[in-house]
């Protein structure tokens, strides 16, 4: 069981990352974690998640951000 401080961090981290994501990426996140509430605000979806899914959610969001950064870097190389 995750203590309260760790759980807060584990919820705040994907929330912050998801703020940097596109609307399509946020919708995909909602499809995975809240399929019955696709239009729910991301913060509500993350707050309602089971604690045992938070680690995977953090990894998925970070992976999405990493791919976007890599793609942006490659685009800058091609346009420079």
C-alpha positions as CSV (number, residue, x, y, z in Angstrom):
1,X,0.0,0.0,0.0
2,X,1.3,3.4,-1.0
3,X,1.5,6.0,1.8
4,X,-0.4,9.3,1.3
5,X,2.6,11.4,0.3
6,X,3.7,8.9,-2.3
7,X,0.2,8.6,-3.6
8,X,-0.1,12.4,-3.9
9,X,3.2,12.5,-5.9
10,X,2.0,9.6,-8.0
11,X,-1.2,11.5,-8.9
12,X,0.4,14.9,-9.4
13,X,3.0,13.6,-11.8
14,X,0.7,12.3,-14.5
15,X,-1.5,15.4,-14.1
16,X,1.4,17.7,-14.8
17,X,2.5,15.6,-17.7
18,X,-1.0,15.4,-19.2
19,X,-1.3,19.2,-19.2
20,X,1.5,19.1,-21.8
21,X,-0.3,16.5,-24.0
22,X,-2.6,17.0,-26.9
23,X,-6.3,16.7,-26.6
24,X,-6.1,13.4,-28.6
25,X,-3.5,12.1,-26.1
26,X,-5.7,13.1,-23.2
27,X,-8.7,11.3,-24.8
28,X,-6.6,8.2,-25.2
29,X,-5.7,8.4,-21.5
30,X,-9.4,8.7,-20.6
31,X,-10.3,5.7,-22.8
32,X,-7.8,3.6,-20.9
33,X,-8.5,4.8,-17.4
34,X,-12.1,6.1,-17.5
35,X,-13.9,4.6,-20.5
36,X,-17.3,5.4,-19.2
37,X,-16.4,9.1,-18.7
38,X,-14.5,10.1,-21.8
39,X,-15.1,13.8,-21.4
40,X,-14.2,13.9,-17.7
41,X,-11.4,16.4,-16.8
42,X,-8.0,14.7,-16.6
43,X,-7.5,15.6,-13.0
44,X,-10.7,13.9,-12.0
45,X,-9.7,10.8,-14.0
46,X,-6.4,10.6,-12.2
47,X,-7.9,11.3,-8.8
48,X,-10.4,8.5,-9.3
49,X,-7.8,5.9,-10.4
50,X,-6.9,2.9,-8.3
51,X,-3.5,3.5,-6.6
52,X,-2.2,0.3,-8.2
53,X,-2.5,1.8,-11.6
54,X,-0.6,5.0,-10.9
55,X,2.9,3.7,-11.5
56,X,1.9,2.5,-15.0
57,X,0.0,5.7,-15.8
58,X,3.1,7.8,-14.8
59,X,5.3,5.6,-17.1
60,X,2.8,6.0,-20.0
61,X,2.5,9.8,-19.7
62,X,6.3,10.1,-19.4
63,X,6.8,7.9,-22.5
64,X,4.3,10.0,-24.4
65,X,6.2,13.2,-23.5
66,X,9.5,11.6,-24.3
67,X,8.3,10.6,-27.8
68,X,6.9,14.1,-28.4
69,X,10.2,15.7,-27.4
70,X,12.2,13.3,-29.7
71,X,9.8,14.0,-32.6
72,X,10.1,17.8,-32.0
73,X,13.9,17.5,-31.9
74,X,13.9,15.6,-35.2
75,X,11.7,18.2,-36.8
76,X,14.0,20.9,-35.7
77,X,16.9,19.1,-37.3
78,X,15.1,18.9,-40.6
79,X,14.1,22.5,-40.6
80,X,17.4,24.0,-39.4
